[in-house]
Structures are given as C-alpha cells and as structure tokens.
Amino acid sequence: MVSEEEKKKIQEEIKAKTQELNALKDVLNDIHKEKEAWFEKRRQITGEINAVSKRLREAKGKRNTFTKQVKDSKKRRDELNKQIKEKVAELKKFQKEKDQVTKRFGFKIDPTRLQKDIEAIEFRIETEALPFSVEQRYMKQLAEKKKLLEQSQEVSGIFKQVHDLQKELQKIRKKADEAHKKVQQKADESQSFHEEVVELTQELKELRAKEDEALKHFVQWKQKYNEQNDKVKAKQAEIRELKEKIGEVVKEEKEKKKKKDEKKLAETKRDVEEKIKKKMTLTTEDLLAFQAEVSMKKQKNQRSTTTKQA
C-alpha cells in the first residue's frame, strides 16, 4: 500500500524526469540537425563529384581522340618526309647527270627552251616580210639552235626528269606542310583537353577529400545521435516505470472507492426497499441512489458476460 506522501513523491519524480527528458530531446534535436546538415553536405558534394567525373570522362575522351589524330598525322607527315628525302636523293642524282652532260657539250641550255626559240624564229621568218640580210641572220641563228638542239637530245630526257621530279617534290612538300600543320593543330587541341583533364582530376581529388570529411562528420554525429537517443529511451523507460507504479496506486484507490460506493449503494437500496415495504415516501436522493445501484449492477453483469465470452 503506497501512502499519499509516497504518491506525491512519485509524481514529483515523474515531473522532474519529464523535464530531464525534454532537455534530452532538445539536445537530440540539435544533434539530429547537425547530423542531417552533414548528410546534406555530403549529398551535395557527391552530386558535384558526379558532374566533375562526367566532364572528366568527356575531356579524356576528346583528348584521346585528338592524341590519336596527332599520332596518325605524324605518321602521315613522316611518310611524306621520307618520300621527300627519297625524291631529293633522286633529284640530286639526275642533277649530277645533267651537269656532267651539259659540261661535256659545253652548254647550259634547256632543250625545252631551245625548242621554243626555234619555233619562234621559224614563225617570224614565215609570217614577217623581212629584209634579205635580216632573214639570213635569222636563218643562221635557226641553224645554230637546231644544231644545239640536236646535240642536246642526249640530255633532254634528263632535263625532263629533273623538271618532273621538281614538280613532284613540290607537291609532296605541300602535303608534308599540311600534315605538319595538322599535327600542330591537333597537338594544341589535345594539350588543351589534357590541361582540362589535369585540372578536373585535381578538382575531383579535392572534392573526394571533402566528401570523406563530410562522411566522417556525419558518422560522428550519427554516433552521438544514437547515444543521445539511447539516453532519451532510458529516461522514457524510467518515466514509464514510475507511471506504471503510480497507475497501480490510482487503480487501487479507484477500486477502494468503488467498493465504498457499492457498499453505500447497497445500504441505500436496503433503506429504499425498507421504506417501500413500510409505504414511506421516497426522497429524490433515495430514487437516484436506487437507480445508480441498478445501473452499476447491470454494468457489472455486462462485464461478466463479456469476460466469459472472451
């Protein structure tokens, strides 16, 4: 049996522990906010990492594409440079032969040019009315040039080969220059993307360090949250235990009061029944007490029936 003083003491203890519980919950809420703030920060950083990773993959892809193009262009340029060396060597050979032949004949006239001069003189003689002395002079020049042309037939093939080689060499050099420019252009573009790759790699490294730091803080605050939550649950258990204890007291008091009321009603019922037998006048209080006793008996029977059915 718990005394009134003990009951009061339990109620005061419940009130104190409830205040302690509220304080613990306030701390728990603050820890929860801090924990969620670090969780959100980590989520944001993870989003940034995904975005930077995507840009990094794209930059690497473009850099690798341009690097391959540089490699292909260098290969093409080297092939053309090799052709140039071969043609230059071939040209030097024919040039040497040309110099030897022209030295042997004692002239350095291009047969092609000589043929053009002959055609020009013949055209002039045929189309112009020249004085005899002038015509004779042209005829003499024509004879000399034809003789030179006849002598130069030996080197005409060499002159043609030298000329053709020079033209071919010019075309190859033009292609080699274009290939070299392409190498430089693609190398510049590849370098640009390489620098972007280096920059993004560093940025990704820094973001991952920040992500690890945010995760570390989140784990720490989650641990604190769990520890604080355990304190809250423990305090709730203490309060629940006290409430159960005082609940038994209240239940006991209610049971005691109920028995007292039932006893009083039973006495009132007997008084009412006695008055009825003696045909005495019933007061309002008598009637109310009688009705209350009947109602109580009815509820008791209903509870009994429910219990049996269960």
C-alpha positions in Angstrom: 0.0 0.0 0.0 1.5 3.3 -1.2 0.9 6.3 1.1 -0.3 9.6 -0.1 3.2 11.1 0.7 4.9 8.4 -1.4 2.4 9.0 -4.2 3.2 12.7 -4.2 6.9 11.9 -4.2 6.5 9.7 -7.3 4.5 12.4 -9.1 7.2 15.0 -8.3 9.8 12.5 -9.6 7.8 12.0 -12.8 7.7 15.7 -13.3 11.4 16.1 -12.8 12.3 13.2 -15.1 9.9 14.6 -17.7 11.9 17.9 -17.6 15.1 15.9 -18.0 13.5 14.0 -20.9 12.6 17.3 -22.6 16.1 18.6 -22.2 17.5 15.3 -23.6 15.1 15.6 -26.6 16.2 19.2 -27.2 19.8 18.0 -27.4 18.7 15.1 -29.6 17.0 17.5 -32.0 20.2 19.7 -32.2 22.3 16.6 -32.9 19.8 15.5 -35.5 20.0 18.8 -37.3 23.8 18.7 -37.3 23.8 15.1 -38.5 21.4 15.9 -41.3 23.4 19.0 -42.3 26.5 16.9 -42.8 24.4 14.3 -44.6 23.1 17.0 -47.0 26.6 18.5 -47.4 27.9 15.1 -48.4 25.0 14.6 -50.8 25.7 17.9 -52.5 29.4 17.1 -52.8 28.6 13.7 -54.2 26.5 15.4 -56.8 29.4 17.7 -57.7 31.7 14.7 -57.9 29.3 13.0 -60.4 29.2 16.2 -62.5 33.0 16.6 -62.5 33.5 12.9 -63.2 31.3 13.2 -66.3 33.2 16.3 -67.5 36.5 14.4 -66.8 35.4 11.4 -68.9 34.3 13.7 -71.8 37.7 15.6 -71.6 39.6 12.3 -71.5 37.7 11.0 -74.5 38.3 14.1 -76.6 42.0 14.2 -75.5 42.4 10.6 -76.5 40.7 11.3 -79.9 43.0 14.2 -80.7 46.0 12.3 -79.4 45.2 9.5 -81.9 44.7 12.1 -84.7 48.1 13.6 -83.8 49.7 10.1 -84.0 48.0 9.5 -87.4 49.1 12.9 -88.7 52.6 12.4 -87.5 52.8 9.0 -89.3 51.5 10.6 -92.5 53.9 13.5 -92.1 56.9 11.1 -91.6 55.9 9.1 -94.6 55.8 12.3 -96.7 59.1 13.4 -95.3 60.6 10.0 -96.2 59.3 10.5 -99.8 60.8 13.9 -99.9 64.2 12.5 -98.9 64.0 9.8 -101.5 62.9 12.3 -104.2 65.7 14.8 -103.2 68.2 12.0 -103.4 66.8 11.0 -106.8 66.8 14.7 -108.0 70.5 15.1 -106.9 71.4 12.0 -109.0 69.7 13.4 -112.1 71.0 16.9 -111.5 74.5 15.5 -111.3 74.0 13.6 -114.6 72.6 16.8 -116.2 75.6 18.8 -115.0 78.0 16.2 -116.5 76.3 16.1 -119.8 76.0 19.9 -120.2 79.6 20.2 -119.2 80.7 17.7 -121.8 78.8 19.5 -124.6 79.9 22.9 -123.3 76.4 24.5 -123.0 73.8 25.0 -120.3 70.7 25.5 -122.4 67.5 23.9 -121.5 66.3 21.8 -124.6 62.8 22.8 -123.9 63.7 26.4 -124.0 65.8 25.9 -127.1 62.8 24.3 -128.9 60.7 27.3 -128.1 63.3 29.6 -129.5 63.4 27.6 -132.8 59.7 27.7 -133.1 59.6 31.5 -132.5 62.3 32.1 -135.2 60.5 29.9 -137.7 57.2 31.6 -137.1 58.8 35.0 -137.6 60.5 34.0 -140.8 57.3 32.5 -142.2 54.9 35.4 -141.1 57.0 38.5 -141.5 58.3 40.2 -144.6 62.0 40.5 -143.6 64.8 42.2 -145.4 67.1 39.6 -147.0 70.0 40.5 -144.7 67.8 40.1 -141.6 66.3 36.9 -142.9 69.8 35.5 -143.5 70.8 36.4 -139.9 67.7 34.6 -138.6 68.4 31.6 -140.8 71.9 31.4 -139.4 70.5 31.6 -135.8 68.0 28.9 -136.6 70.7 26.6 -138.0 72.8 27.1 -134.9 69.9 26.4 -132.5 68.8 23.3 -134.4 72.4 22.1 -134.2 72.4 22.8 -130.4 69.0 21.1 -130.1 70.3 18.0 -131.9 73.3 17.9 -129.6 71.1 18.4 -126.6 68.8 15.4 -127.4 71.1 13.3 -125.2 70.2 15.4 -122.2 66.6 16.3 -123.0 65.4 13.2 -121.1 67.4 14.2 -118.1 66.1 17.7 -118.2 62.5 16.4 -118.3 63.1 14.0 -115.4 64.7 16.8 -113.4 61.7 19.1 -114.2 59.1 16.3 -113.3 60.9 15.5 -110.1 61.0 19.1 -109.0 57.2 19.4 -109.6 56.5 16.1 -107.8 58.8 17.2 -104.9 56.9 20.5 -104.7 53.5 18.6 -104.3 54.9 16.3 -101.7 56.4 19.2 -99.7 53.0 20.9 -99.8 51.3 17.8 -98.5 54.0 17.4 -95.8 53.5 21.1 -94.7 49.7 20.5 -94.5 50.3 17.3 -92.4 52.7 19.2 -90.1 50.2 22.0 -89.6 47.5 19.3 -88.8 49.9 17.8 -86.3 50.4 21.1 -84.6 46.7 21.9 -84.6 45.6 18.6 -83.2 48.5 18.6 -80.7 47.3 22.1 -79.4 43.8 20.8 -79.1 45.0 17.6 -77.4 47.1 19.7 -75.0 44.1 21.9 -74.2 42.0 18.9 -73.2 44.9 17.4 -71.4 45.2 20.5 -69.2 41.5 20.3 -68.6 41.9 16.6 -67.5 44.7 17.6 -65.1 42.6 20.4 -63.7 39.5 18.3 -63.3 41.5 15.4 -61.8 42.8 17.8 -59.1 39.3 19.2 -58.6 37.9 15.7 -58.2 40.6 14.8 -55.7 39.7 17.8 -53.6 36.0 17.1 -53.8 36.6 13.5 -52.7 38.6 14.7 -49.8 35.7 17.0 -48.8 33.2 14.1 -49.3 35.3 11.9 -47.0 35.4 14.7 -44.4 31.7 15.2 -44.6 31.1 11.5 -44.3 33.4 11.4 -41.3 31.5 14.2 -39.6 28.1 12.5 -40.5 29.2 9.2 -38.9 30.4 11.0 -35.8 27.2 12.9 -35.4 25.2 9.8 -36.1 27.0 8.0 -33.3 26.3 11.0 -31.0 22.6 10.8 -32.1 22.4 7.1 -31.3 24.0 7.6 -27.9 21.7 10.6 -27.1 18.7 8.6 -28.4 19.6 5.8 -26.0 19.5 8.3 -23.2 16.1 9.5 -24.3 14.8 5.9 -24.4 16.3 5.2 -21.0 14.6 8.3 -19.5 11.3 7.4 -21.1 11.6 3.9 -19.6 12.2 5.4 -16.2 9.1 7.7 -16.5 7.0 4.8 -17.9 8.0 2.7 -14.9 7.1 5.5 -12.5 3.8 6.0 -14.3 3.0 2.3 -14.0 3.8 2.4 -10.3 1.6 5.4 -9.7 -1.0 3.8 -12.0 -1.3 0.9 -9.6 -1.8 3.3 -6.8 -4.6 5.1 -8.7 -6.1 1.8 -9.6 -6.0 0.7 -6.0 -7.6 3.9 -4.9 -10.3 3.6 -7.6 -11.0 0.0 -6.5 -11.2 1.1 -2.9 -13.6 4.0 -3.8 -15.7 1.6 -6.0 -16.1 -0.8 -3.1 -17.0 2.0 -0.8 -19.6 3.3 -3.3 -21.0 -0.1 -3.8 -21.4 -0.6 0.0 -23.1 2.7 0.3 -25.4 2.0 -2.6 -26.3 -1.4 -1.1 -27.2 0.3 2.2 -29.3 2.9 0.4 -31.0 0.1 -1.6 -31.9 -1.7 1.7 -33.2 1.6 3.1 -35.3 2.2 0.0 -36.7 -1.3 0.0 -37.5 -0.9 3.7 -39.3 2.3 3.0 -41.2 0.7 0.2 -42.4 -2.1 2.5 -43.4 0.4 5.1 -45.1 2.5 2.4 -43.0 5.5 3.3 -42.4 8.4 1.0 -39.1 8.2 -1.1 -36.9 11.2 -1.4 -35.2 12.2 -4.7 -31.9 11.1 -3.2 -33.4 7.7 -2.5 -34.5 7.3 -6.1 -31.2 8.5 -7.6 -29.3 6.1 -5.3 -31.6 3.2 -6.3 -31.2 3.9 -10.0 -27.4 4.2 -9.6 -27.3 0.8 -7.8 -29.4 -0.8 -10.6 -27.2 0.7 -13.3 -24.0 -0.4 -11.6 -25.3 -4.0 -11.2 -26.3 -4.0 -14.9 -22.7 -2.9 -16.0 -21.2 -5.5 -13.7 -23.3 -8.2 -15.3 -22.3 -7.0 -18.8 -18.6 -7.1 -17.9 -19.0 -10.6 -16.5 -20.8 -11.8 -19.8 -18.0 -10.2 -21.9 -15.3 -11.9 -19.9 -17.0 -15.3 -20.2 -17.3 -14.9 -24.0 -13.7 -13.9 -24.3 
